[in-house]
Amino acid sequence: MSDSHTSEMMQRSLEGCRVGRGARIGLGMKRLPMVALLAAGIMLLVRGAEPASAGQSTSPLPDVLYVPTPQPVVDAMLQLAQVTERDVVYDLGAGDGRIVIAAAKRYGARGVGIEIDPALVRQAEAAAVDAGVADRVRFATQDLFTADLSEATVVTLYLLQSINERLRPKLVRELKPGTRVVSHVFSMGPEWPPQKTQVVAGRQVFLWTIAPR
């Protein structure tokens, strides 16, 4: 993985938030020395890897630490995909739901958020109610690699380079021709170059369109 991707992963670890079973590293902790932050991250990851005790519920561990996409980037992603009221926007790794909520509120689109963390799904559902778009969006507690994406006309991503590349065959296989795929920061690898690249607030946003079969 390149230095920029490694840097982004470190940023996600420090800024974000989701480690193991929903443990969180708060933003204020960025003021702590780096050694202390790394030690805390290692402890949380080790705890997340421990087997559950008898009677303790388990849930799949996320592949990616959740870091919210900044609102200017959310807006740019939806604009780059040219979202309209006719679209169904799927956000893979939806977090607090902000992308599909914005798509519904601003463009009248329908939205589906796929998120493996049940706590974040509950947060996203509450946010949709607050935004007045609960009738246009839904959230599923599901692994993005097993989710059925065939309904989507737009797919948004903020994952990792390695996960994007693992996901690429599923996107090409399941999505209809003409479906737009937008990724924040990470590309799909050299085998699938982006159709467009845009820089927003110092961050890259990539666009692909599923080709006719």
VEXVEXRO-543371 format. One line per field, with one value per residue (C-alpha): residue number from 0; residue in one letter; chain; z, x, y. Coordinates in steps of 0.5 Angstrom, whole numbers, always signed. Each point is the difference from the previous one (the first is absolute). Layout:
kese <- c(NUM/...)
sedren <- c(a/...)
sepa <- c(A/...)
up <- c(Z/...)
east <- c(X/...)
north <- c(Y/...)
***
This chain:
kese <- c(0/1/2/3/4/5/6/7/8/9/10/11/12/13/14/15/16/17/18/19/20/21/22/23/24/25/26/27/28/29/30/31/32/33/34/35/36/37/38/39/40/41/42/43/44/45/46/47/48/49/50/51/52/53/54/55/56/57/58/59/60/61/62/63/64/65/66/67/68/69/70/71/72/73/74/75/76/77/78/79/80/81/82/83/84/85/86/87/88/89/90/91/92/93/94/95/96/97/98/99/100/101/102/103/104/105/106/107/108/109/110/111/112/113/114/115/116/117/118/119/120/121/122/123/124/125/126/127/128/129/130/131/132/133/134/135/136/137/138/139/140/141/142/143/144/145/146/147/148/149/150/151/152/153/154/155/156/157/158/159/160/161/162/163/164/165/166/167/168/169/170/171/172/173/174/175/176/177/178/179/180/181/182/183/184/185/186/187/188/189/190/191/192/193/194/195/196/197/198/199/200/201/202/203/204/205/206/207/208/209/210/211/212)
sedren <- c(m/s/d/s/h/t/s/e/m/m/q/r/s/l/e/g/c/r/v/g/r/g/a/r/i/g/l/g/m/k/r/l/p/m/v/a/l/l/a/a/g/i/m/l/l/v/r/g/a/e/p/a/s/a/g/q/s/t/s/p/l/p/d/v/l/y/v/p/t/p/q/p/v/v/d/a/m/l/q/l/a/q/v/t/e/r/d/v/v/y/d/l/g/a/g/d/g/r/i/v/i/a/a/a/k/r/y/g/a/r/g/v/g/i/e/i/d/p/a/l/v/r/q/a/e/a/a/a/v/d/a/g/v/a/d/r/v/r/f/a/t/q/d/l/f/t/a/d/l/s/e/a/t/v/v/t/l/y/l/l/q/s/i/n/e/r/l/r/p/k/l/v/r/e/l/k/p/g/t/r/v/v/s/h/v/f/s/m/g/p/e/w/p/p/q/k/t/q/v/v/a/g/r/q/v/f/l/w/t/i/a/p/r)
sepa <- c(A/A/A/A/A/A/A/A/A/A/A/A/A/A/A/A/A/A/A/A/A/A/A/A/A/A/A/A/A/A/A/A/A/A/A/A/A/A/A/A/A/A/A/A/A/A/A/A/A/A/A/A/A/A/A/A/A/A/A/A/A/A/A/A/A/A/A/A/A/A/A/A/A/A/A/A/A/A/A/A/A/A/A/A/A/A/A/A/A/A/A/A/A/A/A/A/A/A/A/A/A/A/A/A/A/A/A/A/A/A/A/A/A/A/A/A/A/A/A/A/A/A/A/A/A/A/A/A/A/A/A/A/A/A/A/A/A/A/A/A/A/A/A/A/A/A/A/A/A/A/A/A/A/A/A/A/A/A/A/A/A/A/A/A/A/A/A/A/A/A/A/A/A/A/A/A/A/A/A/A/A/A/A/A/A/A/A/A/A/A/A/A/A/A/A/A/A/A/A/A/A/A/A/A/A/A/A/A/A/A/A/A/A)
up <- c(+0/-2/+6/-2/+2/+6/+2/-1/+4/+6/-1/+0/+6/+4/-2/-1/+5/-1/+2/+2/+3/-1/+5/-2/+0/+1/-4/+7/+0/-6/+5/+4/-2/-6/+4/+5/-6/-3/+6/+1/-7/+1/+7/-4/-6/+5/+4/-6/-2/+6/+0/+3/+7/+1/-1/-3/-7/-6/-6/-6/+1/-5/-6/+1/+5/+0/-2/-2/-7/+0/-2/-6/-3/+1/-4/-5/-1/-1/-5/-4/+0/-3/+5/-1/+2/-4/+3/+6/+3/+4/+5/+2/+7/+1/+7/+3/-7/-2/-7/-2/+5/-4/-7/+3/+3/-6/-6/+2/-2/+4/+4/+4/+5/+1/+7/+4/+6/+3/+5/-6/-4/+6/+0/-8/+1/+5/-4/-6/+4/+2/-7/-2/-5/+4/-6/-5/+3/+4/+3/+1/+5/-5/-3/-6/-4/+1/-1/-7/-3/-7/+2/+0/-5/+4/+5/+5/+3/+6/+1/-1/-6/+1/+1/-6/-4/+3/-1/-7/-3/+4/-3/-7/+1/+4/-3/-6/-6/+1/+8/+3/+5/+4/+5/+5/+0/-2/-7/-3/-2/-7/-3/+0/-1/+2/-5/+4/+6/+4/+6/+6/+6/-2/-1/-6/-2/-6/-5/-4/-4/-1/-7/-5/+0)
east <- c(+0/+3/+2/-6/-5/+4/-1/-7/-1/+4/-5/-6/+3/+1/-6/-5/-3/-2/+5/-2/-7/-2/+5/+2/+6/-2/+2/+3/+5/+4/+3/+3/+8/+0/+3/-6/-5/+3/+0/-7/-2/+4/-4/-6/+1/+3/-7/-4/+4/-1/-6/-6/-2/-6/-6/+3/-3/+5/-1/+5/+6/+0/+6/+1/+0/-6/+2/-6/+1/+0/-6/+3/+3/-7/-3/+5/+0/-8/+1/+6/-5/-6/-5/-7/-7/+0/+6/+1/+7/+3/+6/+4/+3/-6/+2/-4/-4/+2/+1/-7/-4/+4/-2/-8/+0/+3/-1/-7/+4/-1/+5/+3/+6/+3/+4/+3/-1/-7/+2/+1/-6/-4/+3/-1/-7/-1/+3/-4/-6/+2/+2/-7/+2/-1/-6/+6/+6/+1/+6/+2/+5/+4/+6/+1/+3/-6/-5/-4/+2/-4/-5/+5/+1/+5/+5/+4/+6/+5/+4/+7/+4/+1/-8/-2/+5/-4/-7/+2/-2/-7/-2/+2/-4/-6/-1/-4/+3/+0/+1/+4/+5/+4/+5/+3/+8/+1/+0/-1/+7/+3/-4/-6/+2/-5/-4/+0/+4/-1/+4/-5/+3/+7/-4/+0/-7/-1/-5/-1/-6/-2/+1/-5/+1)
north <- c(+0/+7/+5/+4/-6/-2/+8/+0/-7/+3/+6/-4/-4/+7/+4/-5/-4/-7/-6/-7/+0/+8/+2/+7/+5/+7/+6/+3/-6/+3/+5/-6/-3/-4/-6/+0/+1/-6/-4/+1/-2/-7/-1/+1/-4/-6/+1/-1/-6/-3/-6/+2/-3/-5/+4/+6/+2/+0/+4/+1/+4/+6/+0/+7/+5/+5/+7/+5/+3/+7/+4/+3/-6/-3/+5/-1/-7/+1/+5/-4/-6/+5/-3/+2/-2/-6/-3/-6/+2/-6/+2/-5/+1/+5/+2/+5/+0/+7/-1/-4/+5/+6/-3/-1/+7/+4/-4/-4/-7/-6/-3/-6/+0/-7/+0/-5/+3/+0/+6/+4/-2/+2/+7/+0/-2/+6/+5/-2/+1/+7/+2/-2/-5/-7/-1/+0/-3/-7/-3/-7/-3/-4/-2/+4/-6/-4/+5/+0/+6/-1/+6/+5/+5/+4/-3/+4/-2/+2/-7/-1/-2/-7/-1/+4/-5/-6/+3/+2/-7/+1/+7/-2/-7/+3/+7/+2/+3/+8/-1/+6/-2/+5/-1/+5/+0/-7/-3/-7/-1/+0/-5/+5/+7/+5/+4/+7/+2/+6/+3/+3/+3/-3/-7/-4/-2/-6/-1/-7/-2/-7/-2/-3/-8)
***
